[in-house]
């Protein structure tokens, strides 16, 4: 009898045991051949100047103005992807239409010098010749890379250079099947594709109203991929929190936690930029440009389980940039040296929406 009662208790309790078993799901990239997805990436950065100092010939310049600066940048990219064929967890052939590529900037400055205060608001907008183009990414297994070509359009082959196929954020996904509650580490290299999606989109920025000068070059600050490059350090984790129904689809809710702290020498980039703008007869050389970037952000990615593609993403956090540079200038035999350091901090928000 005792044996029978024990079996009965186990049988009655079994449904409860199954109810508490973590739910497994196939959180992987697996769109159907021929399916399409439109993705809109929006990155908004708001920075304020915390501190700035400059030395001339190793001494403080008594004429150095006091400066306040706030900078807002919004980067929007919309692409429509046709997954012509998918194999081994990646598109074997992808046709991508670049629907929208834009970058807007606003820089508010207040400069106080010699008892006078001047205010300035500079605005900028960026565009790309890629907008409106359709490009085909075809996987070459022998070369272990994608071969890029224009579809029905014609275009300059230089537009194809350094474009990135993965705008599906596959780098955030787990390597194996996961259950609710499971966590995994994210490769830091994949985070650049969130902050600067699509690779080099050939964005040309035109600034208007920037007359006073001083402070960091806004166009340099806008190029997050160039700033971050492949030298990210820090840690990033993902957790399969739960499944829920959103817009009629079952999605996996993946919680993201990212901490980045990276530093790099950007002397070559700055020297190239200065060489293009230096007045005739003035030779300028860059000794060093050390840039540090820190970001701490959290958020969620929703993954459409049945369709095998991203549904949406939202990340928001705090960021800081520090730059320390030293340069020399020769003006017709008169040599001068400059040292400048500046610290900026603010917020970054990234969203991805699909349809």
Secondary structure as GFF3:
##gff-version 3
##sequence-region A 1 355
A	DSSP	alpha_helix	2	19	.	.	.	ID=ss1
A	DSSP	beta_strand	24	25	.	.	.	ID=ss2
A	DSSP	beta_strand	35	56	.	.	.	ID=ss3
A	DSSP	beta_strand	59	60	.	.	.	ID=ss4
A	DSSP	beta_strand	66	87	.	.	.	ID=ss5
A	DSSP	beta_strand	90	113	.	.	.	ID=ss6
A	DSSP	beta_strand	116	128	.	.	.	ID=ss7
A	DSSP	beta_strand	134	140	.	.	.	ID=ss8
A	DSSP	beta_strand	145	150	.	.	.	ID=ss9
A	DSSP	three_ten_helix	157	160	.	.	.	ID=ss10
A	DSSP	three_ten_helix	170	172	.	.	.	ID=ss11
A	DSSP	beta_strand	178	179	.	.	.	ID=ss12
A	DSSP	beta_strand	183	185	.	.	.	ID=ss13
A	DSSP	three_ten_helix	188	191	.	.	.	ID=ss14
A	DSSP	alpha_helix	192	195	.	.	.	ID=ss15
A	DSSP	beta_strand	203	208	.	.	.	ID=ss16
A	DSSP	alpha_helix	218	222	.	.	.	ID=ss17
A	DSSP	alpha_helix	224	228	.	.	.	ID=ss18
A	DSSP	beta_strand	234	246	.	.	.	ID=ss19
A	DSSP	beta_strand	249	265	.	.	.	ID=ss20
A	DSSP	alpha_helix	267	277	.	.	.	ID=ss21
A	DSSP	beta_strand	282	304	.	.	.	ID=ss22
A	DSSP	beta_strand	309	331	.	.	.	ID=ss23
A	DSSP	beta_strand	334	354	.	.	.	ID=ss24
###
